[in-house]
Amino acid sequence: MIMGINKQQKRRKRMAIIIVIVIVIALALTFVIPLAQMAYAAETPPPPDYNPATMTHDPAPWVDDPEEPVEEVLPPMLRIMNTNIQLDVGQQLQIQLDMENFPEGTILEWASRNPAVAGVDPYGVVVAYSPGRAEVFVSAMGIMSSVLVTVHELKANKISIIVGDNISQLGPRLYEVTVGDVIKLGSRIEPEGAKVDKIVWKLGNENVASINPNSQTCEFIAEAVGETQVTVTADGIVDAVSFRIVESGVPIDMLWTYIKYGIILVIVIIVAAVVLTSLAQRHKKIKAREAREKAQKAAAAKRRKEEAERLAREEAAERRAREEAMERRAREEAAQRERQREMLEPRPARAEERITQRVNGSAVGASVSAPRDEEKEPDRPLTLDDLE
């Protein structure tokens, strides 16, 4: 089986090598044959009657047909379609171009002769910066076009009086102030960046108030009870606000506002106090529970320690009692054995008694042996047999 598989693999390798060789030969013939033909044509001289001017022959397939009309190539053209651009300061404008016969992807270059007045970005958007004139250029492939840009001063079309937010407003453009109040007024000109020659402030009823104008701002001083109007004018544009001056004190509407805010503040304080009290009590309970658990653990540990000490003392007392009982029993048994031994052994006569008997004649003619000491049992250590 293995030999059959090896034969198949070798056969496939030979086929692959043959296919690669055939492909290489085909590619070589593809490049070599045209080169050989060109070399042969170059080396072969033309016939004697060859005249290129009179001889007619078919053109090569890669040569254009001379009878077909040649398309005329037109020169490129670049032109700015906007004329005499008029802008105000801050305005922008996209310049329109007319481009013809330019290659695709041609890069345009923009420039301004007076960029402080009007600038232009790489996409042809003109931006007006300050009053004056500026010439804007565009160029591509050596072709240039330009346009004149005139920038005018930005004109104001609206002026407004700005009153502080802390002033009580009774209606549109009507405010209520008290005697002695000093209100600072401001002016806003639209559109933003527009300039005006002069701003003029005027007061309607000078018997109840006075003003201190200062260009774009004005200070309004309420002096007596009544109504008046403040007017501001700039380049023919007018705006005005009215003031109602009342006695010093808190107005009813302002007082009601204060009351509402006070009620809301009290409710917030009460809610916060309740929440904080609840949290404090909860924290206190947690601390108390932890303290109790700690005390209980300490008491349990103390009880365990005392119990262990008591058991140790009892064990020591019992051990001492056992030792003392064993010693006492050993002494008693030793004494008892000593008494038994004394009772069993005969008691020798004393030397004084023998002498008395000899003197009294109770032992006349009797041989009296000299007293001798009884051999005593040598001392020996106490053993378990003695204790039993």
Order of alpha helices (4+ residues) and beta strands (2+ residues): alpha-beta-beta-beta-beta-beta-beta-beta-beta-beta-beta-beta-beta-beta-beta-beta-beta-beta-beta-alpha-alpha-alpha
